[in-house]
């Protein structure tokens, strides 16, 4: 599948934004966020900024962005519509949580209730994003049990890494919880991606040239003449193929930059405070985000679509 | 509304394509383009139409495949267009309701006024039947010529999709596949019509008829045995001269 820049930026940015929102909500529920402090508010604004930038970016690949509001209507059947509804619904508790962080005299029960809603909204939106891909039967690389955990874990890993970077300078309990949460998510991400790629390297695809043409009864089927000499929309959109050699190099970059470097940087920073911890936290967050961009690029570039069986692909 | 019709459509209009008789002339694709660039989803825009990299929207594409090897191998021309599936995921994934399946006859259409051009429906179609119009920013697809099949201004024999009306080999048939007594349903039953990629569960309405088994010719008998001797005097001359 063609790796569209706007969709990669959208899924990585909004995933990290919802991860950060979930991290802050969790800290608020545990009671590690001191009301009236500047850092939690900064964190929430950063989360809302990432989410908003991502959502706006996702409208860039539309043929008619001015009609995007119509996408809220079909939540009964469409995961893309559900994602739109969930993302907008999550703004409510997220913005309310930001307002509660400003004041020092808020009843704790109210903070916990709003934080739980924000956490649930963040998780629900990322699940909807993943389900858009998970529900596509023609794409074997996505229509499997790895897709939803993959999106949730990378959202959590990048979000908690950013949360750690935010609190690292304080060396507080919030930094410890965010840091350990990030290390757990990063380790899970490392294992999950390796399991996903093992799956990808062994799956046969949902269809074959024989079933796509129904001519398998005669024998092996291969394309003799394409319908036309130049590429068409379907070939440009679904026909992107990344070389095996490049994919392996990029997978290593994902594992190292996306998981190993940030996990070690955070592990080194835990227990420290001040500038060094902030530096390590920043390295972790930036590295995790870069790794997530490469991971998302590969998620698209390695995915094969059954439509290409009609254009000479020997497997789907 | 992008939910599929709650009850199965009373009629299921669709095509039956005969892979045995299709000669791969592309006339159906050309007539489809010609009709539909002025039809329901008009225009079918082209980019760089007269340049080095022409590209454009077509609802119908004609592939040619080789199947099997050696003496059993066949070359099969393979027209491919929207199959108007019963379980059309291209409809249910649509976030705006622009993509829909008609309850009366099962035809899958796109409303160009509410399509946002997100392209998700084209990803959801395993058959690559939907093509995005870069120029208009909306998705386009085969309409089964809704503007022909019920068009009272056309003579009755022309009330079939453009691809069907133009096929010189009569390889394309149009009709109601929900009615077991219809000509197309009988054709499917007689010839063993099949679904494309049945394992994906989209339950396409359009059916394909397989190439007929190759006629097995009797082995040519030896030339001498085949040649009857000439009768009478001519036979005597032939035998003398053949010595």
Interface residues (C-beta under 8 A of the other chain):
Chain A: X1 X61 X62 X63 X64 X65 X67 X68 X70 X71 X72 X73 X74 X76 X77 X78 X79 X80 X81 X84 X132 X135 X136 X137 X138 X139 X206 X207 X209 X211 X212 X213 X214 X215 X216 X217 X218 X219 X220 X221 X222 X223 X224 X225 X226 X227 X228 X230 X231 X232 X233 X234 X237 X238 X305 X306 X307 X308 X310 X311
Chain B: X1 X2 X3 X4 X19 X24 X26 X29 X53 X54 X55 X56 X57 X58 X61 X62 X63 X64 X65 X66 X67 X68 X69 X72 X73 X74 X75 X76 X78 X80 X89 X91 X92 X93 X94 X95 X96 X97 X98 X114 X115 X116 X117 X118 X119 X120 X122 X123 X124 X125 X126 X127 X128 X130 X131 X132 X133 X134 X136 X137 X138 X139 X194 X195 X196 X197 X198 X199 X200 X201 X202 X208 X210 X211
